[in-house]
Amino acid sequence: MPRLAARAPDETRAGRRVLLQQLAEPLRTFLSTETGSAGLLLAAALVALAWANSPLSGAYESFWTTEMSVRIGDADLTKDLRHWVNDGLMVLFFLVVGLEVRRELTMGELTDRRVVTVPAVAALAGMVVPAAIYLAISPGGGAASGWGVVIASDTAFMLGALAIVGPGHSTSLRVFVLTLAIFDDVVAVVVIALFYSDGVDWVALVVAAACVLTLLALPRLNVWRGPAYSLIGVGLWVAMVESGLHPIVAGVAMGLLISAHPPRREEVERAASLAGAFRQSPVPSLARMAKLSVERAVSPNERLQANLHPWSSYVIVPIFALANAGIDLRGGVLGEAVSSPVTWGVVAGLAVGKLIGVGGACLGAVGLGLGRLPRGVGPGQVLGGAALSGIGFTVSLLIVELAFDSPALREQAKVGVLAAALAALIAGGAIFRLAAVLLGEPMAPPTVLAPPVDPGRDHIRGPVDAPLTLLEFADFGCPFCGQATGMVDELRRRFGDELRYVFRHLPLPDAHPYAELAAQASEAAAAQGRFWAYHDVLFTHQDQLEPEDLLGYAGELDLDVERFARELEEGVHSPRVREDVASAEASGARATPTFFVGDRRHVGPYDAQTMARELDATRARADRPGSTRPRSGAPSSRMG
C-alpha cells in the first residue's frame, strides 16, 4: 500500500488520470482497454508511415498485397493480406462493438433511455452534417463516393485523446464519449451495408438469415458454450462474404444478438455448490462440472467480450493500422493532397462537421428536453468531446478502401483522415481550455463538495442540524480509513453536538477487491436501519470482507439475512454506492480517505489536532458578524 506522506496524508489512491469506480466492472474494463490500446494504435500508424516512406516502401505494399487462400475441396476463398485484415480480423472488432452495445442496453449504463437519447441523436447528426460538408466540397465524379469516410469516429483514439487533452477527473465525460462512439460505429456499419457493398447474392443472404435465426434460438435451446457461437459466427461471416454485403455487418449483427443477462441466482448457487464438492473431492469429473457451471453462470455476451476485447484492441486494431495507414507521401503525393477536394472534404467533414453536428445536436437535444447530459459534464466539455469525435481513423480508413477504386483518391483521402485527426486533437484541447476559462468547467479536480449534504439521504452521526460538518469519502477495505475512525471518534467527543459526521462511499476495487461489495452490504444493512452498526463491524474486520463474512456480520446484528443476501446478490444497492462515487469525482476526491470540512475539501494531514483546528476555523468564520451559519434541514432516520 503506497504511503504519500511527503505530499499528503496516508491514503489509498485511485487511478492516475480518471476515477472509474462509479461504473460497473465490465464498463470499467472496456474503457481501460480502449484507452490503453490508443498508444499501440498510434505506434502502429507511425510505423506504417515510416515503412511506406522508407527505402523499403516497396516491401510494404508487396507484403500487404500478398494473396492467401483458404481451400476446402473445390471451394476456395482468396484475398490479399490487407483484405484478410479488413474483411476478416475487423469483423472481430465490430463483434466486440456489438457485444458492448447489447450488454449496455440490456443491463448497463444505457438502460436509462434518458442517457441514450442525446448520444443517439448526436451520432445521427454526426453522420449527416459531415457528409453534407464533404459533398459540398467534393460534389461529383469518383470523389463523391467518399462521403462515408467522414461519418465515423475512432473509439480508442477518442478516449486516448480525451485522457491527454481533456479534464483529468471526468469519468462521466468519458462514458458519454464512449456512448457516442459506440452509436457512431453502429451507424457506420449500417452505412457500409447499404452503400459500400456489392450486388446482393440472395441465396447467400438467406443462409446468413438462417444463421441469425439460429443465434436467436440458442438461448432458448439452452445452448450457452462458446464453440456453438463460434461455429455459427464463421458460417455467418462466410455467408456475408458471398452475399455481397460487407462481412463486418456479420460482426455487429452477431454481437447484438448474443444474449446478455446478470448472473442468475440459481446458477451461481449451483456453481458454488459444485466448487465446494470439488474442494471436498478433487476428481476430474467434478472439476469439469464445476468449470462448466461457473461458465454458465456468466452470460455468453460477457464471456465472449472478456476473451475477445483485449485481442481486438491490442492486436487486431494495431494490425489494421499497420496495413492501412502506410501512405507513401513522396513523389508529389502530399502536394496533390493539398490541392485535392477529396483531402479537404475529409478534413472539413471530420474536423468541422463532427464538431458542428455532434456538438450542436447534443446541446439542441438537451435544450429541447429530449434527454440530459451526465452529471458534471458541461456544454463546453460536450463541444470538446464533439471536436475529438473528428478523429475517424480506424473506420474512416476502412471506408476509404471501400469507397474509392482509384489509388490516387485513396491516398488523398488517407492524408485527409490523418490531417483531420491532428486538427481534431488540437481543436478539442483548445475547446476544453476555453471552457475552463470562459465557462468555469474545470480541467483540474474541484474542491467543493457536490452535491451538498442531504439529511434525507446521507448517513449522518450526530445532530443533523449541527453547525459543523465533517464528511469522509471512505473505502471499507482501506487501512488508512480504518485508522481514521479513531480520529473521527476523538473529534465527536471533543465537539459533541456541534459536529455531524457524514459518511460517503468511495470503494476502490482495484486496490481492495471486496470494497465495492462491502459498500453495498452496508447499504443493505442501512435498508434495515443498521448502517452505523454494520459500518463499525466492517472497520473492525477489514481483513475479512469476503461474501460469507458479510453475511455472517448480518447474522450477528440480527438482520433479515435472507433479504440481505438477496439484495446483495441482485445488486439492489449498487446505484446508491455509485451515486456516492460520482459525488466523489464531482468533488475532486481521488483517494481514501478524503475529508471535507464543511463544503471544502481538506488537503494535508488528517490527525485529530489538525482537523480540530480546521473545524474551529470554520466555526470562527461562521460566527463573524454578517455570516450565516448553514443549517441542514429536517432530521433523518440515518443519523447515529
N, C-alpha and C positions, 0 to 999 in steps of 0.2 A: 504494500500500500504506500504510494508516494506521500512524502511529507514536504509541504511547501512553506516551511517556517520562514524562509528568507524573504518571502513576499506576501504571505497571508497565513492565517491560522491553519492548523491541520484540517484537511478536508479530502473528500473523495471527489475527483474531477470528472466532469462529463467530457464528451468528445471535444477535440481541439477547436473545430470550426462550428459545429452545429449540435444542437441538442435534439436527438431523435426519439427519446424515450416516451414522448407523448403518443407515439404511433404504435400500432400493432406490430408484433415482431416480424411477420412476413414483409410488411411495407418498409420497416427499418432496413431489412436485409436488401430489398430491391433498390432502395435509394443509395445505400452504401456501395452496392456492387456497380450501379450505373455511374456514380461519381468516380469510383476508383478506376473504372475502365477508361475514363476520358484521357488519362495520361498515356495509356497504351495506344489508344486510337490516334492521338496526336503524333506520337512517336512513329507509328506505322505510316501515317501520311507523309511525315518528313522523310522517312527512309525511302518511300516510293518516289517522292520528288527528287531526292538526291540521286537515286538509282537511275531514274529516267533521264537525268541531265548529266550523267557521268559518261566517261568513255565506254562504260558497259551498258549504255542505253539500249543497244540492240538486243542484248541478252534479256532485258526486262520484257520487251514486247514478245520476243521469241518464247520466253518461258510461259507467259500467261496465255499465249495462243496455241500452246501445245495441246493436241487433242487427246482425250481419254475416253475409252468406250467401256460400257458395261454390256456384256452379251450373255443372253440365256437362250440357247438353241439358235433358232433363226432370228429371234428378236434381239435388237441391239439399240442402245442409246448412246450417241456420240456427241460430245460437246468439248469445247476447249476449256482449259482450266479456269479462265475468267468466268465463263458461263456456269461451270460447276459451282463456283463460289456464289455467283449472283442468283442462280436459279435453284441451287441445292442448299448450300450452307445457310444462305439468308432466309430460307424457309424456317429454319430453327429459330432464327432471330425473331421473326414475326410470330412464330408459335409462342414464344415467351411473352411477347406483347399481348397476344390473345389470352393467354393464361392469366396474366396480371389483370387485364380488363375484366375477365369473368370473375376472378376472385374478389376484386374490389367492388364490383357491382353486386355480388352476392352477399358478402359478409365483411366488406372492408370500408374504406373511407368514402366510397361512392354510393353507399346505401342511402345516404342523406341526399335526396334529389335536389335540395336547395344548393348543395355544394356542386352537384353535377351540371346544373343548368348553365352557369356562367362559362366554364371552360368549354362546354359543348358548343354553345353559341359562338364563342371566340374561335374555336377550331374551324367552324364553317366559314366565318368571316375571314379567318386567316388563310383560307384557300381562295375565296372569291376575289378579294381585293388584290393580293399579289398576282394572281393570274391575269386580272384585268390590266394591271400596270405593265406586266410583261407583254401582253398582246398589244398594248398601246405603243410600246417601243419596237416590238418585232411583230408587226401585224400580218405578214404574208410569207408565202413560199414555204420552204422546208423549215425555216426558223420558227414558224407559228406553232408547230407541234411541240415545242419545248415549254409550253406554259405549265405543264405538270411539274417541271423541275423546281418551281418556286413554292409549291404548296405545303411541303413537309418540313418538320424540324427534327434535329438530331437529339434524342433524349440524353445520351451520355455527355455529348459536348455541352448541351444547355446546362445540365446540372454541374458539370465541371467548371464551366464559365461562371455560373452563379456562385460557386464556392470561392472563386477568385475575386470577382468584382462586386458581388452582391453583399447585402448585410450579413455580418458574421453570425447572427443569432437567430435568424428567422427560418425555423423549420416549416412553419405554415406556408411561407412563400415557396419553399422547395416542393412541398406537396402540391401546391397549386400549379407550379410549372410542370411537375411530373404529370399531373392530370391532364393539363393542356397538351403535353407532348404525346400522351397515350391516345387521346382523341384525334390528334393530328395524324398519327400513324395509321389509325383505322380509316380515316378519310382518304389518306394516300393510297391505301390498299384498294379501296373502292374505285378510286380514280384509275389506278393501274388496271384493274379488272375490266373497267368499262371502256377505257380509251387507249390502253397500251398493250392490248392482247391481240393475237392473230385471229383469223377466222375460226369459228367455233366448230369442233367436231362433236356432233350431238350424241353419238354413241359413247364417246369417252366421257361426256358430261353426265350422261345417265349413270355410268359406272361411278363417277365422283359423287353423284347424289346418293347412290346406294351406300357408299362408304360413310357419308354424312348420317344417313338414317341408322346405320349400324352403330355409329358412335353414340347416337342418341339412345339406342336400345341397350347399350352395355350396362349402364347403372340399373336399369330395370331387370336385366338378366343376372344381376348380382356379380357382374364381372368387373374387377377393380384393379387387376395387376397390370404392370407396365407393358409386358410383351404383347398383350392383345391390342393395346392402344398403338404401340409402335408398328405392328403389322398393318393395321388399318391405315395408319398415317402414311406409311410407304405406298400403300395402294392408292390412297387419295392423291399423293404427290404425283405418281406416275399418270393417273387419270387426268390430273390438271395439265401436266406437260403435254399429253396427247390431245387434250381438248382445245388447246389454243389459248386458254386463259393463262395468265402468268402464274407459275406454281406458288408464289408467295401467298396467293389467296388461300391455298390449302393450309398454310401455317396459321394464319389468323382464324380461319374457319374452325380448324381443329381446336385451337386454344379456347375459342369462345364456347365450344360445345362440350369440353371436358368438365365434368361436374366439380363444383367446389362447395364444401359444406364444413361447418365446425365439427370437431370430433364428437361422435355420438357416445353418450354416456355408457350404454351397454357394451359398445365395442372397446372403449377404454378400460372398463372393468374386466372384460374378458382378457384383454391383453395383460393387465396387471395380474390376473389370476394365473394365466399360463406362465408368465415370467416368474411368479412365485413358485409354481410347480417345478419349473426348470431349475430354480435355485435349490429346491429340495432334492431333485433327481435329475442331474445334468446329463441327459441322454440325447442322442441326435434327433429322435422323433419329436421330443418336447421342444428342443431348440428350434426346429423348423416351424412347429406350430406357433411358438411364441413370436418368432420373427414375422411370420405371415400375419399374425394377429395385430402386432404393433403397426405393420404397414397398412393394414386395413383400417385402422383407427384414424388414419390421416387421409384426406380426400386425394383422389388421383391428381387433381389440379396442383395441389401444394407439393406433392411428391415429385411430379414432373418438373415443376418450376424450380424446386430446390436443386434438382440434378442438372437441369439444362441452363439455368440463368448464368452461372459462372462461366460455362463454356461459351455461351452466346456473347457475353460481354468481354471476356478476357482472351478469347481465341477467335471466334467467328468474325466479329466486327473488325478487329485489327487486321485479320487476313483480308477482309473485304476492302479496307482502306489501302492495304498494300497492293491489291490487284487493280484498284480503280483510280487512285489519286496520283499515279505516276504520269505527269504531263511533261512532255519534252518542250520546254519553253524556248529552245534555241531555234535558229533558222527563221526568225521573223514571226514565230507563233504569238509571242507576247504583244508585238506591235499590231498584229491582226486582231488580237483580242481587244486591245484598247479601242480600236475603231469599229468593233463589231456590235451591232444592235442586240445580238444574242447575249453577249457578255454583259452589256449594260442593262438589258432586260432582266437577266438573272439577278444582278446586283441590286437593281431598284426593286424588283419584286420581293426579294428576301429581306434586304436591309431596310427598305422603306415600307413596302406593302405589309409585311408582318407587323411592324410597329403600328401602322395605322389600323389595319384590320383587326388584329388581336386586341391591341390596347383599346381602340375605340369600341369594339364590341363588348369587351369586359365592362368598361365603365358605363356604357349605354345600357347593358342588361341590368346592372345594379341600379342605375338611375330609374329604370322602368319598373323595378321591383320584381324582376324575373328570378333573381337569386341574390346571393350575398357573397362578399369577399371573406376569406378566412380571417379569424381574429388576428390582429396585429399586422395585417397586410394593408398598406395604404395605396392610394391611386398612383402615386409616383413610383412605388415599387412594382405595381402592375405594369406600368409603361416600361420600366426597366426589364421586367421579365418578357414583355412583348418584343422588345428590341432583341433580346437574346434568342427568341424563337426564330430569328432570321438566320441562325446557324443551321443550315439544312443538311449539309454534308452527306451522311450515310444514305438516306432515302433519296436525296437530290441526285447524288452520283449514280444511284441505281436507275433512276428515271432518265438521266442523261443517256445511259446505254440503250434504253428502250425507245427514246423519243427521236433520236437522230440517226439517219443512215450515213450521213457524211462524217468522216473522221475529223474534218476541219471544224465543223459545227460542234462536234463533241468536245474537242479541245477548248474551243472558245467558251462553251457552257461550263466546263470544269473550272476554267480560270475564273469565271463569274461566281461559281459556288465558293471557291476558296477566298476570293476577294470579299464576298458578302459575309462570310464567317468572320473575317477580321473586322469589317466595318460594323457588324452587329455587336461584336465584343466591345469595341471602343464606344459605340453609342450606348449600349447597356450600362457600362461603367459610368459614363458621363451622366446618364439619367438618374442612376441611383444616388450619385453625389449631389446633383442638383435637388433631388427630392429631400435629401438630408438638410440642405441649406435653406431651401425655399419653403418646404412643407413640414419640416421638423420630423421627418421619418428617419430615425437614427440608423447609422451604419454600425455603431457600437452598441453593446448591450445597454438597456436602460437601467435607471437606478430607482425608479418609483414603483411602488407596489401596484400591480394591476391583476385583477380588479381589487378594490379595497376590501377590507374585512367585512364579511356579511354574517351577522349573528344567526341568521336563519339557515345558513349553510355550513359555515366553518366550524371546526372543532375548537372550542374555547375553554380554557381553565381559568377560573376567576370570574369576577363580575363582568357581564358582557358590556356594561357601560363604563368600565374603569377608564380613567383619564390616560393611562399609559398602556401601550401595546408593544409586545414583543412577539414577533411572528417568526417561525422557523420552517424552512423547507428542509425535509429530512428524509432519510432512507433507513429503514429498519435494519438493513444489513451493514450499515456504515459504522465502524467502530468509533469514529470521531463524533457521530451523532449520539452514540451511547454514552460517551464521556461527557457530552454537553448536557445530558439530563441532570447531572449534579449541579451544574452552574444554573440551570433554569430553576431547580428546586430552591437553591440559595436565594435567587432573586425574588422568587414568590414569597419566601419567608420574610425577606427584607422589606418589600414594598407592600405586602399584604393586599388589601382590597383596592389599592391604587393601580394594580397591574393585572392585565389579562394576557395570558399566553395562548397563542394561536398556532395550531399545527397544520401544515400542508405537506402533501406527499411530493417527493422527488426521487422515485426509485431509479437506480442506475443499474439495470440488469447486466450490462457488460462487465461491471465490476463485482456485482453481487447477484448471482443467478436467481435467487429466490426473493429478491426485494420486491418485484412487481406483484408476485403472488401474496406476499406478506401484507403489502399495502391493501390489496383487495380483501384479504382476510380481515384486516382491521375495520374496513368499511362494512363487511358482513356482520361483524360484532356491533358496529355502530347502529346498524339497522335493528338490532335487538337492544339498543340502549346501553351498550357496554364498551364504547370506544376506548375510554381512558383506561379502564381496567385491562383491556386487551393490549393497548399501547404499552403499558408498563410491563406486561408479561413478555412481550416481544423484545423489548430492550434488555430485559433480564436474561433472555435466552437468545442472543444474537447469533450464536453459532449453531442454532437448532431451528431452522426456518423451513425445513422440508415439508411437503404437504401433510404427511402423517403427524408431524409436530404441530402444525397449525390446527389440525382437527383436535389433537389432544388438548391444546390450550382452551379450545372452545368448550370441550367437555369439562375441564377443570373449573371454568367460570359458569357452569350450569346453563350454557346457551342451548338453544334448539339445534343440536348437531346436524340432524338431517337437513334442516333448512339451510344451515350454514354451509354444509358440504355442497348442496345443490347450487346455491348461489355462487360458490367458488368455482365449481366445475363449468357452470354456464357463463361465467364472466359477467355476472349481473352488475358488478360494481366497477368494472373496468372503465366505463366512461367517466365516472366520478374521479378516479385516480388520474386519468388522462387530462381532465379539466385542470387539476392541480398542477400537472406538469406543464400544461400550456400556460398557466399563470406564472410558473417559474420562468419560462422562456420570456414571456412578455415583461417580466420584472427584472430580467438580467441575472437570474440565479442560475449558475452553471456548475455548482459544486454542492456537496453536502458536508456539513450543514451550512446553510446560508441564512443569516438573520436579517430581519427588518425591524428597526426601532421606529415605531410609528409607521409612516408610509415610506421610509427611506432605507435603502439597502445599506447594511453595515459592512464596512470594509476594514479588515485588520483583526487583531486578536479578539477572541470572544470569551476571555476569562471573566469571572464574576465581577471583579473590580472594574474592568474596562466597560463592561455592559452596564453596570450600575451608574458610572459616570455619564454614559450616553443617555440613559433614562432620566437621570437628574437634569441633564442639559435640556432634554425635551420638555420636562416639566417646567423648568425655568422659563423657556421660551413661551410656553402656553400661559404662564402666569403674568407675563408682561402686560402692561396696560394696552388695551386695544386689541389684544389677541383673543381668539375664540377657541376654547378647549373643545376638541372634537368629541361628539357622542356617537354611540354606535347603534341605537335603536332598541327594539324590544328584546327581552330575554329569549334565550334559545335552549331547547332541550339538550343540545350538545355540550353545554358547559359542564365543567367538572367541579 
